[in-house]
Amino acid sequence: MVFKCMTLPHVLIGCPTFEGKKYCLQEYFEGLSGLTYKNFEVCLVDNSFTPAYASLLESQAKKWAVENGKPFTVHRMAFDL
């Protein structure tokens, strides 16, 4: 008996980040765009002290999601000081 998988398993790509990693955001989004596996969604977890970085993440994530047709969420975990 041979079993065939009709669809690829759905994968969640999670990544913690904080404002100190702002320098590599562009590379991160480019890397996601270059993935050959196609059945995935992305979740960034922001652990920054200011809401400005979360806003930057959300705007870039929204742009990437529209361009690539993939779900992308950003969760903010840090507290404002």
C-alpha positions as CSV (number, residue, x, y, z in Angstrom):
1,M,0.0,0.0,0.0
2,V,1.4,3.4,-1.0
3,F,0.3,6.6,0.7
4,K,0.6,9.9,-1.1
5,C,0.5,13.2,0.7
6,M,-1.7,15.5,-1.2
7,T,-0.4,18.7,0.5
8,L,2.7,19.7,2.3
9,P,2.4,20.0,6.1
10,H,1.7,23.5,7.2
11,V,4.7,25.0,9.1
12,L,5.0,28.0,11.4
13,I,8.2,30.0,11.2
14,G,8.7,31.8,14.5
15,C,11.4,34.3,15.2
16,P,12.1,36.4,18.3
17,T,13.4,39.9,17.7
18,F,14.1,43.2,19.3
19,E,15.2,46.7,18.2
20,G,18.9,45.8,18.4
21,K,18.3,43.5,15.4
22,K,16.9,46.2,13.1
23,Y,20.1,46.0,11.0
24,C,19.2,42.6,9.7
25,L,15.4,42.9,9.0
26,Q,15.8,43.3,5.2
27,E,17.9,40.2,5.0
28,Y,15.3,38.3,7.1
29,F,12.5,39.2,4.8
30,E,14.6,38.4,1.7
31,G,15.4,35.0,3.2
32,L,11.7,34.3,3.7
33,S,11.0,35.2,0.1
34,G,13.7,32.8,-1.1
35,L,12.3,29.8,0.7
36,T,11.4,26.9,-1.6
37,Y,9.0,25.3,0.9
38,K,5.7,27.1,0.3
39,N,3.2,26.0,2.9
40,F,4.2,28.2,5.8
41,E,3.2,31.3,7.8
42,V,5.5,33.6,9.8
43,C,5.2,34.9,13.4
44,L,7.7,37.5,14.7
45,V,7.7,38.1,18.5
46,D,9.0,41.6,19.3
47,N,10.7,42.1,22.7
48,S,11.6,45.7,22.3
49,F,11.2,48.5,24.9
50,T,9.6,51.0,22.5
51,P,6.6,50.7,20.3
52,A,8.4,52.3,17.3
53,Y,10.2,49.1,16.4
54,A,6.9,47.1,16.6
55,S,5.4,49.6,14.2
56,L,8.3,49.1,11.8
57,L,8.0,45.3,12.0
58,E,4.2,45.5,11.4
59,S,4.6,47.7,8.4
60,Q,7.3,45.5,6.8
61,A,5.4,42.3,7.7
62,K,2.3,43.7,6.1
63,K,4.1,44.6,2.9
64,W,5.8,41.2,2.8
65,A,2.5,39.4,3.3
66,V,0.8,41.2,0.5
67,E,3.8,40.7,-1.9
68,N,4.0,37.0,-1.1
69,G,0.4,36.0,-0.3
70,K,1.4,34.5,3.1
71,P,0.0,35.0,6.6
72,F,2.4,37.0,8.8
73,T,1.8,38.2,12.4
74,V,3.8,40.3,14.8
75,H,3.3,40.0,18.5
76,R,4.7,42.6,20.9
77,M,5.8,41.2,24.2
78,A,7.7,44.0,25.9
79,F,6.4,46.5,28.4
80,D,6.7,50.3,27.8
81,L,9.0,51.9,30.3
